[in-house]
């Protein structure tokens, strides 16, 4: 149970800034199945991994990188979900800096 939860969390880590809530839930749910399948594969191949670190971090991490691309809805590099900050102000100004290094730092 705990590794399934960790697998879901690892699966959404790569795309957490650009996934919508439903997409993150779907990626985490698929990650749980990726974990289960990869854990069973390691047992079948007789590869010893007593704490299932490879399925959780390796296989689900790889799925998370793919999921970040699959579930990104193409709104551009200036669009992010989260972080809590709306913009970064220029020195001596209250206006937001746009573009790279502007809206999320």
N, C-alpha and C positions, 0 to 999 in steps of 0.2 A: 504494500500500500504506500509506504513512504517513498520508495523508489519511483513509483508511478507518479506521485505528486512532484518529486524532484525532476522527473523526466519532462513533465509538462512545463515546469518553470524554466528548465534549461532550453526547451524548445522555443519559448517566446523571447528569450533574452536578446538574441541578435536583432530582432525586428521590433523591439518594444517601443521605439520612438516613432515608428511610422506605420504601426498596425492599429486598426480600429479594434474596439473591444470584442466584437463578434469574431473577427479574424484571429485575434490572439487566443480566444477560447477554442476555436477550431484547430489552430496550430498546436496548442497544448494537448488537446484531446487526441489528435493524430500522433503527437509525440509519445503519449502513453502507449499507444499500439506499437509504435516503432520500438519503444523500450521492451515491451513484452516479446515481440518478434525477435529482436536482436539477442535478448537474454536466452530465449529458447534455442537460437542458432548457436550460441556459444556452448550451451550444454550439449547440443547434438554433435558439435565438432570437438567436444571434450577439451575445451579451453577453460582453464581454471581461473575464475574471477569471483571469489567468494562474496564480495560486497556489490557486485554488478556495477562497478565504476565505469567500465568501458561502454556498456549499453546506455547508461544514464548520460555520461558526459561526452563520449565519443560519437555514438550513433545519433543520439538526440541532439547533440550540438551540431552535427552535420545536417540533420533535418531542419534545425532552427535556421541555419544559414540559407538553406533552400526556401524555407517558409517565408523568410524576410523578403525574398524576391517574389515569391508567388502571391503573397498577400499585400504587397505594396500597391496601392491604387493609383500610382503615377501622378501625384499632386505636386511633384517637384521637390527640390532640396530645401526649400524654405518652409515646407509644411511639416510640422511635427505634432504628435499627440503627446501631451504631457510636459514634463519638466517644471511646470509651475511658474516659469518666467515668461512674460509676454514679449519682452525685447531687451536689448542691451543699449543703453544710452551712450551717445558719444560724450567725450570729456567736455565739460562745460556746457552741455546741451541736454535737453529733455527729449529730443527726437530719437527715434529708434534707428539703429544701424541695420540695414538690410543686407542680404547676400551672405556669403560665406563668413562665418565668425560673428555674425550680427545677431540673429534672433534667438540663438540657443545658448550662448556663452554667458 
